[in-house]
Amino acid sequence: MIENQVSTEQLSLEIEALQKRIEELENDKEDLEILVETITEHSTDLENEIYEKNQIMLKYLEQVKLVTQAAAAVEAESFEIDSLNPVSERNDELGQLARVFQNMANQVKIREKKLRQQVQELQIKIDRKKQSEQVAEIIQTDSFQNLKQKLQEMKKQKKKSPS
């Protein structure tokens, strides 16, 4: 009988220990459920934040592409200053770069216009000089001198002869 009692007592202790363990496991389960829920919420927030940052980066890269295209347009002499307005409105380094680029391109345009005007003026001066040199060459030829002399003789004869 003592054996039966001990075993009943042992069973009761074991049951009690198992119930405590079940309680602990249920608490752990609740903690894990809360943790999973929190992680799920945070992962959704992180996913949304990553998506938003990705969209911002895509827009940034599109505007970098506009600056690159502007550089190519300057090289091709087809740059329109207003084409960088969307980028120059930014308040960051890329916006600053676009504003500096627009200013630089405008200065290049002004210089090119002045240079073209100077080239045109020089071309006119060169043409006039060539013309003067050609006239000087013609005047110095024997043929011209003969013609000039004949003209003077004709004028003298015309003055001498009464009309």
Secondary structure, DSSP 8 states (H G I E B T S, - for coil): -HHHHHHHHHHHHHHHHHHHHHHHHHHHHHHHHHHHHHHHHHHHHHHHHHHHHHHHHHHHHHHHHHHHHHHHHHHTT---GGGGHHHHT-SSHHHHHHHHHHHHHHHHHHHHHHHHHHHHHHHHHHHHHHHHHHHHHHHHSHHHHHHHHHHHHHHHHHHHS--
